[in-house]
């Protein structure tokens, strides 16, 4: 069974052959553990994929981080005019300058061209599919881009005060993202997965009320996600923080794969809201268990996720985001546990 077929069987509850496990390594983590981490990666190709030794520059932070910032120390301005500040090389920074902090700038504001430099072709997708690989594209962030433009505090107040400029701001970002969605959907063969990402939650609650989410954010998510679904593409939605109260609405909007954090939501909470309804790509606990737990606790955490969220029918994938505070032995334990429980139901 190819990677792509197993993925589709997992997402569609059609009996996959294994539980997909993936570990993502931040540049700062490579810098800390260096060759010792590379040796771990080489020992576990089922989790990390094939790796060429020496292919990682442990001190290179020139890459672009999620959202438009960079991993290197300093300040940069992204295509939207948002100023990013990074004080910790190897980690993503934060937005410190907001082009629409003052509403007076809105009327003259011009978003970037979403299709500048577009070079994906139908042939690229066809070749990937023929090789048994998962095909996919990115929708971009939405809620995050709104508060990047306005400033977090300003935008959260906007959701409450509902200024007259708010619909125009939302329209700017939505239209930008829809141009990307429509371009992906114009490719002849439907993509297996379209990915979106917005951190909608805090540690103990969603960042906005359900009322505000339904009025200002859900209609846009529905337009983007249902367009993908109508064209035969699954929608993968990442969101850090507590999002259980938003679960029903995200499913209604068109999410078919949810990537929630186990820490804030708990495995039991995620099971109650999402299990057997949509596929869960579980974000393993990077706040406590992975950095501070013992290897035995790391293994038990992964086993608990498989037992409580898994099924012979499918519906579960595992993801670990590895930050530099994670000990090397815990990283290897994650990989071993993903391998150990990979065929738990078969």
For each residue, the residues with C-beta under 8 A, 3 or more apart:
1: 5 6 9 16 17
2: 5 6 132 133
3: 6 7 132 133 134
4: 7 8 129 132 133 134 135 192
5: 1 2 8 9 132
6: 1 2 3 9 10 16 17 18 20
7: 3 4 10 11 16 20 134 192 193
8: 4 5 11 12 14 192
9: 1 5 6 12 14 15 16 17 314
10: 6 7 13 16 19 20 279 314 315 316 317
11: 7 8 193 234 256 257 279 314 315
12: 8 9 314
13: 10 276 279 311 313 314 315
14: 8 9 313 314
15: 9 312 313 314
16: 1 6 7 9 10 19 20 314
17: 1 6 9 343 346
18: 6 342 343 346
19: 10 16 306 310 316 317 318 338 341 342 343 344 345
20: 6 7 10 16 317 318
21: 46 47 317 318 319 320 335 338 339 342
22: 47 317 318 319 320
23: 47 48 319 320 322 331 334 335 338
24: 319 320 321 322
25: 29 30 37 41 322
26: 29 30 90 91 321 322 323 324
27: 30 31 60 61 63 71 89 90 91
28: 31 32 71 88 89 90 91 323 324
29: 25 26 32 33 37 90 322 323 324 326
30: 25 26 27 33 34 37 56 58 90
31: 27 28 34 58 59 89 90 324
32: 28 29 37 324
33: 29 30 36 37 40 328 331
34: 30 31 37 38 58
35: 38 39
36: 33 39 40 328
37: 25 29 30 32 33 34 40 41 328 331
38: 34 35 41 42 51 53 56
39: 35 36 42 43
40: 33 36 37 43 44 328 331 332 335
41: 25 37 38 44 48 51
42: 38 39 45 51 53
43: 39 40 332 335
44: 40 41 47 48 332 335 336 339
45: 42 48 49 50 51
46: 21 338 339 342
47: 21 22 23 44 334 335 338 339
48: 23 41 44 45 51 335
49: 45
50: 45
51: 38 41 42 45 48 55
52: 55
53: 38 42
54:
55: 51 52
56: 30 38
57: 60
58: 30 31 34
59: 31
60: 27 57 63
61: 27 70 71 72 73 89 90
62: 70 71 72
63: 27 60 70 71
64: 68 69 70 71
65: 68 69 70 71 91 92 93
66: 69 92 197
67: 78 84 92 95 141 144 148
68: 64 65 78 79 80 82 84 148
69: 64 65 66 76 78 84 86 92 93 94 95
70: 61 62 63 64 65 74 76 84 86 93
71: 27 28 61 62 63 64 65 86 89 90 91 92
72: 61 62 86 89
73: 61 86 87 88 89
74: 70 85 86
75: 83 84 85 86 96
76: 69 70 83 84
77: 81 82 83 84 97
78: 67 68 69 81 82 84
79: 68 112
80: 68 99 111 112 145 148 149
81: 77 78 99 109
82: 68 77 78 95 97 98 99 148 149
83: 75 76 77 95 96 97 98
84: 67 68 69 70 75 76 77 78 93 94 95 96
85: 74 75 93 94 95 96
86: 69 70 71 72 73 74 75 89 91 92 93 94
87: 73 93
88: 28 73 91 93
89: 27 28 31 61 71 72 73 86
90: 26 27 28 29 30 31 61 71 324
91: 26 27 28 65 71 86 88 323 324
92: 65 66 67 69 71 86
93: 65 69 70 84 85 86 87 88 96
94: 69 84 85 86
95: 67 69 82 83 84 85 98 148
96: 75 83 84 85 93
97: 77 82 83
98: 82 83 95 101 148 149 150 151 154
99: 80 81 82 105 109 149
100: 103 105 106 109 149 150 169
101: 98 105 150 151 154
102: 105
103: 100 106 163 165
104: 107
105: 99 100 101 102 108 109
106: 100 103 109 165 168 169
107: 104
108: 105
109: 81 99 100 105 106 172
110:
111: 80 114 172 173 176
112: 79 80 116 176
113: 116
114: 111 140 176 177 179 180 183
115: 118 179 180 183
116: 112 113
117:
118: 115 183
119:
120: 124 125 137 184 187
121: 124 125 187
122: 125 126 187 188 189
123: 126 127
124: 120 121 127 128
125: 120 121 122 128 129 135 187 188 189 191
126: 122 123 129 130 189
127: 123 124 130 131
128: 124 125 131 133 134 135
129: 4 125 126 132 133 135 189
130: 126 127
131: 127 128
132: 2 3 4 5 129
133: 2 3 4 128 129
134: 3 4 7 128 192 193
135: 4 125 128 129 189 191 192 193
136: 191 192 193 194 195 233 236
137: 120 180 184 191 194 195
138: 180 194 195 196
139: 142 177 180 181 194 195 196 224 225 228 235
140: 114 145 176 177 180 196
141: 67 144 145 196 197 198
142: 139 145 146 173 174 177 196 198 217 220 221 224
143: 146 147 198 199 200 217
144: 67 141 147 148 197 198 199
145: 80 140 141 142 148 149 173
146: 142 143 149 150 155 169 170 173
147: 143 144 150 151 152 154 155 156
148: 67 68 80 82 95 98 144 145
149: 80 82 98 99 100 145 146 155 169 173
150: 98 100 101 146 147 154 155 158 169
151: 98 101 147 154 155
152: 147 155 156
153: 156 157
154: 98 101 147 150 151 157 158
155: 146 147 149 150 151 152 158 159
156: 147 152 153 159 160 207 208
157: 153 154 160 161
158: 150 154 155 161 162 163 166 169
159: 155 156 162 166 208 209 212 216
160: 156 157 212
161: 157 158
162: 158 159 166
163: 103 158 166
164: 167
165: 103 106 168 169
166: 158 159 162 163 169 170 216
167: 164 170 171
168: 106 165 171 172
169: 100 106 146 149 150 158 165 166 172 173
170: 146 166 167 173 174 216 220
171: 167 168 174 175
172: 109 111 168 169 175 176
173: 111 142 145 146 149 169 170 176 177 220
174: 142 170 171 177 178 220 223 224
175: 171 172 178 179
176: 111 112 114 140 172 173 179 180
177: 114 139 140 142 173 174 180 181 220 224
178: 174 175 181 182 223 224 227
179: 114 115 175 176 182 183
180: 114 115 137 138 139 140 176 177 183 184
181: 139 177 178 184 185 194 224 227 228
182: 178 179 185 186 227
183: 114 115 118 179 180 186
184: 120 137 180 181 187 191 194 228 233
185: 181 182 227 228 231 233
186: 182 183
187: 120 121 122 125 184 191
188: 122 125
189: 122 125 126 129 135
190: 231 232 233
191: 125 135 136 137 184 187 194 228 233
192: 4 7 8 134 135 136 233 234
193: 7 11 134 135 136 233 234 235 236 257
194: 136 137 138 139 181 184 191 225 228 233 234 235 236
195: 136 137 138 139 235 236 237 238
196: 138 139 140 141 142 221 224 225 235 236 237 238
197: 66 141 144 237 238 239 259
198: 141 142 143 144 237 238 239
199: 143 144 207 239 240 241
200: 143 206 207 208 213 239 241 243 246
201: 205 206 207 239 240 241 242 243 246 261 264 265
202: 205 206 207 241 242 264
203: 241 242 264
204: 242 264
205: 201 202 242 245
206: 200 201 202 209 210 213 241 242 243 245 246
207: 156 199 200 201 202 241
208: 156 159 200 212 213 217
209: 159 206 212 213
210: 206 213 214 245 246 249
211: 214 215
212: 159 160 208 209 215 216 217
213: 200 206 208 209 210 216 217 218 246 249
214: 210 211 217 218 249
215: 211 212 218 219
216: 159 166 170 212 213 219
217: 142 143 208 212 213 214 220 221
218: 213 214 215 221 222 249 252 253
219: 215 216 222 223
220: 142 170 173 174 177 217 223 224
221: 142 196 217 218 224 225 250 253 254
222: 218 219 225 226 252 253 254
223: 174 178 219 220 226 227
224: 139 142 174 177 178 181 196 220 221 227 228 254
225: 139 194 196 221 222 228 229 235 237 253 254 255
226: 222 223 229 230 253 254
227: 178 181 182 185 223 224 230 231
228: 139 181 184 185 191 194 224 225 231 233 234 235 254
229: 225 226 232 233 234 235 254 256
230: 226 227
231: 185 190 227 228
232: 190 229
233: 136 184 185 190 191 192 193 194 228 229
234: 11 192 193 194 228 229 256 257
235: 139 193 194 195 196 225 228 229 254 255 256 257
236: 136 193 194 195 196 255 256 257 259 281
237: 195 196 197 198 225 250 255 257 258 259
238: 195 196 197 198 259 283
239: 197 198 199 200 201 243 258 259 260
240: 199 201 261 264 283
241: 199 200 201 202 203 206 207 261 264
242: 201 202 203 204 205 206 245 264 265
243: 200 201 206 239 246 247 250 260 265
244: 247 265 269 270 272 273
245: 205 206 210 242
246: 200 201 206 210 213 243 249 250
247: 243 244 250 251 258 273 274
248: 251 252 273
249: 210 213 214 218 246 252 253
250: 221 237 243 246 247 253 255 258
251: 247 248 255 274 277 278
252: 218 222 248 249
253: 218 221 222 225 226 249 250
254: 221 222 224 225 226 228 229 235
255: 225 235 236 237 250 251 258 278
256: 11 229 234 235 236 278 279
257: 11 193 234 235 236 237 278 279 280 281 317
258: 237 239 247 250 255 274 278 279 280 281
259: 197 236 237 238 239 280 281 282 283 319
260: 239 243 265 270 274 280 282 283
261: 201 240 241 264 265 283 285 286 287
262: 265 266 267 270 282 283 284 285 301 305
263: 266 285 286 287 288 289
264: 201 202 203 204 240 241 242 261 287
265: 201 242 243 244 260 261 262 269 270
266: 262 263 269 270
267: 262 270 271 282 304 305 308 309
268: 271 272 308
269: 244 265 266 272 273
270: 244 260 262 265 266 267 273 274 275 280 282 309
271: 267 268 274 275 308 309
272: 244 268 269 275
273: 244 247 248 269 270 277
274: 247 251 258 260 270 271 277 278 280
275: 270 271 272 280 308 309 311 315
276: 13 311 315
277: 251 273 274
278: 251 255 256 257 258 274 315
279: 10 11 13 256 257 258 314 315 316 317
280: 257 258 259 260 270 274 275 309 315 316 317
281: 236 257 258 259 317 318 319
282: 259 260 262 267 270 305 309 316 317 318 319
283: 238 240 259 260 261 262 286 319 320 321
284: 262 289 290 301 302 305 318 319 320 334
285: 261 262 263 288 289 290 301
286: 261 263 283 289 290 291 320 321 322 323 326
287: 261 263 264 291
288: 263 285 291 292 293
289: 263 284 285 286 292 293 297 298 301
290: 284 285 286 293 298 320 322 326 330 334
291: 286 287 288 323 325 326 327 330
292: 288 289
293: 288 289 290 297 298 301 330
294: 297 298
295: 298 299 329 330 333
296: 299 300
297: 289 293 294 300 301
298: 289 290 293 294 295 301 302 330 333 334 337
299: 295 296 302 303 333 336 337 340
300: 296 297 303 304
301: 262 284 285 289 293 297 298 304 305
302: 284 298 299 305 306 318 334 337 338 341
303: 299 300 306 307 337 341
304: 267 300 301 307 308
305: 262 267 282 284 301 302 308 309 310 316 318
306: 19 302 303 309 310 316 318 341 344
307: 303 304 310 344
308: 267 268 271 275 304 305
309: 267 270 271 275 280 282 305 306 315 316
310: 19 305 306 307 315 316 344 345
311: 13 275 276 314 315 316 345
312: 15 345 346
313: 13 14 15
314: 9 10 11 12 13 14 15 16 279 311
315: 10 11 13 275 276 278 279 280 309 310 311
316: 10 19 279 280 282 305 306 309 310 311
317: 10 19 20 21 22 257 279 280 281 282
318: 19 20 21 22 281 282 284 302 305 306 338
319: 21 22 23 24 259 281 282 283 284
320: 21 22 23 24 283 284 286 290 334
321: 24 26 283 286
322: 23 24 25 26 29 286 290 326 331 334
323: 26 28 29 91 286 291 326
324: 26 28 29 31 32 90 91
325: 291
326: 29 286 290 291 322 323 330 331
327: 291 330 331
328: 33 36 37 40 331 332
329: 295 332 333
330: 290 291 293 295 298 326 327 333 334
331: 23 33 37 40 322 326 327 328 334 335
332: 40 43 44 328 329 335 336
333: 295 298 299 329 330 336 337
334: 23 47 284 290 298 302 320 322 330 331 337 338
335: 21 23 40 43 44 47 48 331 332 338 339
336: 44 299 332 333 339 340
337: 298 299 302 303 333 334 340 341
338: 19 21 23 46 47 302 318 334 335 341 342
339: 21 44 46 47 335 336 342
340: 299 336 337
341: 19 302 303 306 337 338 344
342: 18 19 21 46 338 339
343: 17 18 19 346
344: 19 306 307 310 341
345: 19 310 311 312
346: 17 18 312 343
